[in-house]
């Protein structure tokens, strides 16, 4: 069943500020956000839709896996969903909202919108005649939205009770299974003793499995026989990603300034495994923003707004370099050395021995903000307020190489560095400069297309350049850019990027984006 109101919906929601550069397939671009607050659930014969504040989750019950989430349309009123149902004729999703009904077509990946005065509180199909249309209950009672109609009409006689295929509700599930209330007390309490509530419920048509949504704990699956309750992790603990560290099996990400609380999360590259870290159960992490992450010997090092931290996933969390990096001191960037970690801080460069835990200031004369650090052989490259500098292992002075001094622009603020092979890339707020293996620097044109530059990630043949308004791939050979835009291709300002294998991972103020690299750079 299809309602031809796409143009009306777009007019109501408004056009995006920036058009898409690419026509993305679902597997080519995936946006992970906070899907923990579930407004509505709908179950079909073999799938469950979860309508959340961050998008629509699609759970395949046959293979016990999450499909790529569906971003909500631009301008869609967050939190307006009241109920939802799966269309038995084509597996599309109908959402009852405070404004009317919204239909998502999974085949065309499109949204249609129909206004219903007073909003919609319940949805229903006639299981004996589903082609007749969708029954919607508003403040005027039951109405019928027929095939091809843009306006509901009086429903007339309703289907007999045995043929009423109704949207699920928490009240209906608990009325039928009152023992679920007692079992839910523990299931709705997380490791930090935060309590949650049921907000939505749905039941599979054939297996009778029950799925319930919560107000911050995501989706739970209930076994209809044993009443065992299992959480189905999906997405991020909250929106806002400021740190990205790719691994062989996925990516570690850290909370940004817009996150509700401090967290770290490991996301599997197939988007099926989610592991969350929030620090000690009693206190949580004692920082808010994670600026950078490095994995070394299965341990996670975090550069934060409150010092440098060493985390054993699932285990101990410890603040490092206590006598050198103050608790209120920011650490902006990290790089793994042979025997420890180099940290660019707001008061210079610090080295921490990973075995002993000892820390030292690399150059006591440099006590100003450094925003970037990278290791190339025995050289530690740094970028800060006064440009680019190099520290040689065993030396105690950060020096400005002659080739850097010959480029006056490299004496200005440097916000990011990247290294690939023997090539070094430095990012100023508005452009990049790169040093070839022969020591020659090339300064590129200003990059107004992507806004203020925030992050670099170099790979063979080029470098990814991220900013507040977009993302670009720059190829060294042709000195050409390929651009992605915010919000057309990416959901928000970019804070950090990383890549491994076939994927580019992009941390933004609106969540984590996984991109297929071969789509951007064929």
N, C-alpha and C positions, 0 to 999 in steps of 0.2 A: 504494500500500500504506500503510495507516494503523494505527498501534498506539495503542489508546485508553488511554494512561497519563498524560494531562495532569495529572490530579488527584494521581497518585502523585508526579509530578515536582515539582509545586508544594509538596507536603508535604515532600519531601526538601530542596528548595532554600530553603524558608522564604518567608514573605510579605514584600513590601516594607514599609518603614517608613512610607511615605506614598503614598496612592493617586493615580493619575493624575487630573488635572482634566479632560483631554480624551481622547477616543479618536482617536489620531493615525493618519492614513494615512502610508505610507512617504514620500511626497513632501512632507508637511506638516512633519515633524520628522525631521531627519537629524543623527545624532551622529557626528562625526569624531574618532577617537582615534588611538592609535599602532597601526597595522596592519602594522608592519614585521617582527614576529616571527611567522612562519607555522608553525603546528603541523601542518596537514594541508591537502592540496589534493584536489579532486574535479572531474573534467571530464565533462560530458555531451556531447550532440551539438553544442550551440552556446553553452554557458556554462561558466564555471569558478567554483567556490566556493573561497574562501580562508579557512580557519579560523585566525584569529589571536588573539593575547592581548587585542586590543581589540574584537573583534567578527568578523562574517563578511562578507567582501567578495564581491561578485557581479559577475563580469566577463562582459559580453555580447560574444562573439567575432565576431558578425555585424557589429556596428557599432563594434567596438573602443572600448568605453566601459564605465566602471564604473557600475553601478546603485547606488542608495542602500544603504549598508551595513546589516547586520542586527545590532542590539545583542544580546549574549548575555543569557540570562535572569538575573534577579537571583539571586545565590548560585551561579551556575555556576562550577565550579572551574577557574580560569584555568590554561592550560597542560596540561590533562588529555587533550587530543585526541591520538590516536596514528595514526589513519588515517581516511579518508573516502571515500565513494562516492556517485554520483548514481543514484537509483532510476530505471531506464529506463521504468517505467510512468507516472510522474507528475512527474519532474524534481525530486523532493524530495531532500534531503540527509540522508545517514546518516553519523554521526560515531562512530567507535569510540574510547572513552575508557577511563581507568583504572577507571571505575565500571561501564561497560556500553556501551550504545548510546543516542545521542540523535538524534532525527529532527526536522528542520526542514521544515515544510510551507510553501512560498513562496506558495501560494494563500490559505491561512488565516492565514499569518504566525504560526504557533504552533510550540511545541516540545513533543515528547513524549520521555519517558525510560523506558528499560527496564534494569533491573539485570542484570548478568551477572557471576557470581562470578569473581574474578581479573582482571577487565577484558578488553578486546578488543584484539587485535593485528592482525587482518586482516578484511576484508569481501569478500563475493563475491555475485554474482547468477548464475543460470543464464540465459544469453542466449536459450536455446531455450524456457524456461518461467519468466520473471521473476515471474509471479504466485504461484509456489510459495512464495516468501519470501526472506528475507535470510539468507545464510550468514555466521556469525560465528565467528572462531577465537579461543578463549580458552586458558587453561592446560589445559583439559580436551579440547582438540582442536576440531574443527569441529562447530558446532551450527547448528540451523535455527530461525529466528524466523519462524513462519508468520503469515499474514494474521490480524489480530485477536488474536493471542496476547500475553500479558504475560510469558511465560517461554520461553526457548529450549529446544528438545528435541534429542535426538541427531540428527545430520544424515543418518545412513545413508550409502549410496553417493553420492559427490560427482558432479557433472556431468562429462562427459568434458572433457579439457583444451581442446578446441576451442570449448567452450561456456562456459567459465569467464570471466565478466566480473569481473576482480579490481580492487580498489583499487590505484591507482598507488603506486609507491615510488621513492625515489632509487636504490636498489640495482638495481632492474629497468631503469631508464632508462640508468644508466651501464654496465650489463652489455651492453645492446644497442648503445649509442653511446659506446664508450670514448674516442673523440676529444673528447668534450665535456669531459672532465677537463682537458685541456690548455687549451682555450678558456676555461674557467671561471676561471682564475687572475686574469685582468684584469677579467672581468665581476663578480667577487666582491670587488673592491677599490674603495673609494670615493675621492673627491678628497682625503681626508685620510689615505689609505693604511690605513684600517681594513679588516681582512679579515673576511669572512663565510663561512658554510658553507651548503650545501644542507641543508634540513630536510624537504622534501616535494616530490613530483612527481606530475604527472598528464598524460594525453595525450588530446586530442580524438579522438572515435571515428572521424570521417570524414576530417578534414584532416590528422590525425597531428601537429598542432602540439603542442609540448611546453611545459608551464608548470612552473616550479620555484619553490619557496618557500625563504626564507632565514631566518637567525637575527638579523635586524635590518636587512635591506636590501629587504624586501618581496618582491614577485612579479616573476619574470623570464620573458619569453617567448622560446622557442628555435625558430628556423625549422628545420623538419625537413630541408630540402635544403641550405641554406648553413651551418647551425649558428650563424647570427648570433644573439647574445643581446641582448635589449632589455629595459631595466627599465620596469615599468609603475607609475609613481608613484601613490600613493594614501594619503590620510590625513596624519597629522602625524608629525614626527620623534620625538616622545615625548608622553606625556600631560601635561596641565597647561598652560592658556592664561591668561595674566595681562593681555594687551593685545590690543585689537581696533581696527582702523582700516578701515572700509569704503571701497571704491573703486568706480568705475563698473563694473569688470569682476569684482568679487569682494570679497575682504577680505584685509588683512594681519593676521597674528596673531603674538604673541611668547610665548616660553617663560615658564612660571610657576615657582614655587618647587619644584614636584614633578617638573619635567622633569629627564631624565637629563643633559642638556647644554643650553647656550644655543643658541637658534636663532630665526630668523624664517621665516615661510612665507606665500606668497601663494596663496590658494585661489580658483579661479574660481567664479563664482556658480552655474555648472552642475555643479560638483564634478568637472570633468574635467581641469582644468589645475592642476598643483601645482609651485610653484617654491620651492626651499629655499635659505636663506642661513645659513651657519654661521661667517662671518668669514674671515679670511686662512687659507689652507690650512695654514700652518706652526703657527699658534697658536690659531686659532678666535677667537671673540669673547672679550673680556676682562671679560665680565660674566656674571651668571647669570640674573637675573630682569628681564624687560621689563615695566615698569609702565604705559607708555603709548606710543602711536605717532602720528605725524602725517606725512602725505604732503604735500610742497610742492615744486612744480616737478619732479616725477618723482623726487625724492629722499625718502628715508625718515629721519625723525628719531626716535630711540628714547630714552625716559626709562628708566633702568635703576638697578640697585642699585650700579653703579659709574660714575656720571656720565652725561653726555649724549653721544650718538653720532649721527653723520651717515653714512648708508649709501647708496651708489649701487648699486642691485641689480645683481649680477653684476660689481661693480667695487670701488671703493675704500671702505674703512671708516675713519672718523676720529673721534677723541674731540674734542668741542668744548668751548669755554670752559675750557680747561685751567687758566688762571690764576685762574679765579673759582670753578669747581666742582671740588672735589677728586676724585681718582680713586676714593676710597672713599666719596664722598658720594652719597646717594640723590637721584634726581630722580623725583618722583611723578607729575607731569602736565605736558602740553604744550598750547600753543595757537598757531596760526599767526596772525601779525600781518601788516601790509602789507609790511614790509621784513625780517621775521625771525621768530624763534621765541621765545615766552615760556615759561619753564620754572619750574614750582613745585618747589622743592627743600627738603631738610631744613634749609637755612639761608637761607630767603627766596626772593625772586623775582628771576630773572635774565633779561635779554634778550640774544639772540644775533643779530647782523646776518648775514643769510644770504649777502650778497655778500662782505663783508670778513672775516667770521668773528670780528669783534670782539665781546666780551661785557662786560656791565656789570651790577652789582647795582642793581636798580630803586630800592630804598629801603634805605640802609645801616643804618637803625635797626631793621629787621625781620630778625632773624637766627635765626628759629625755624621749625619745620616748616610748610610750606604744602603742602596735599594736592590742591588743585584750582585751575585757572586757565581762564578763558574770556574771549573778546573780544566786546564788543558796541559797535559804533561806535568812538568814541575812548576808550572805557572798558575797562580790563582788570580783571575781577572775579577775586578770589582768595578761597580758603577755607582755613582752617588751624585751629590750636589755639585761637586767640582769635576765631574766627568769620569773618564776611564783611567784606572790605574792597574798596576800589576805587582804582585808580590811573588818572589821566587821562594821556593821551599828552602828553609834554612836562613833566609834573610829576615830582617826585622823592620824593613822599610817598604812601604808601598810607593812605587815609583811610576812616573809617567814616561812610557817608552817614547823614543824619538819619533816613531811613525805616528803616534797619537798626538804628540805635541805639534806636528806639522799640520794637523787638521784642527783649526780653531773651534769648529763647531763641537768637537768632542770634549771641549772644556766646560760645556754646559751640562745641565742635569741629565743624567742617564738613568732611566727607570727600569731597564731590563737588559739582560745579556743572554746570548745563546751560543753554543759551540757545536759544530758538526765537522768531524775530521780535524783539519788544521785551520778551518775558517771560523772567525769570531764575528758575531753580529751584535751591535749595540743599538739600543732603542732610546732615542730622545723622545720627549713628549709628542712630537709631531712627525717624526721621520725615523728611518733607520740608516745606519752606516755599517759597512761590512769590510772585513780585512781578509784578503785572500791569503793562501799559504805562503806567498812571496813577501808578505808584509805590506802590501799596498791597500790603502783604505779607499772605498768608494762611498760617497754620500749620496743617498737617493733623494728624490723630490719629497716635499711635504705630503702627508697622507691625510688630507682633510676628509676623505671618504669614510674613514673608520674612527674619527674623533681622536681623543687623547689616548695614546698608546699605553697599554697596561701590562702586556705579556708577550713573550717570544717563545717559540719552540722550533728548533732547527732540525731538519732531516736532510738526507742526501739530496743535493741539488737545489735546496732552497730553505726558506724559513716561513713559518706561520707567524703572522703579526696580528695581534688582537688589540681592540680599543673599545671605547665606550659606545661607539656607533656601528661597529662592524668588525669583520675579520677578513684577512687577506692572505693569500699564498703568493710569495715572491720567489721566482726562479732566478738563480744566480746567472745562468747561461743567457737567457733572453732578456733579463732585467725587466720582466713584465709581471703585473699583478692580476690575480683573480679575486674578486670581492664577494663577500656575503654581508648582508645588511641586518641591522637591528631597527625595527622589529620584524622585518619581512622574512628573513631566514632564521634569525636567532631571537630568543624571547626577551633579552634584556642586556644591559651593559656587561661587557666581558671583563672578568677579573683575572683568570688564569686559564692556560691551555696546555694540553699535553697530547702525545700521540704514541701509539704502539700498534704494530700489525696493520690491520686494515682500517682502524678507527682513529678519528680525532675526537678528543674529549674537551668540551668547552664549558668552563665554569662561569655562570652568569648570575646576576642579581635575581633572576627568575627561575633558577634551577640549573641542572646539568644536561648538556646536549651531547649526544653521541652521533657523529657524522661519519658516513662512509667517505674515506679520503678519495677513492677513485672517482667519485661523482664530481668533486670539486676540482681535482687534478687528474684528468683522464690519462 
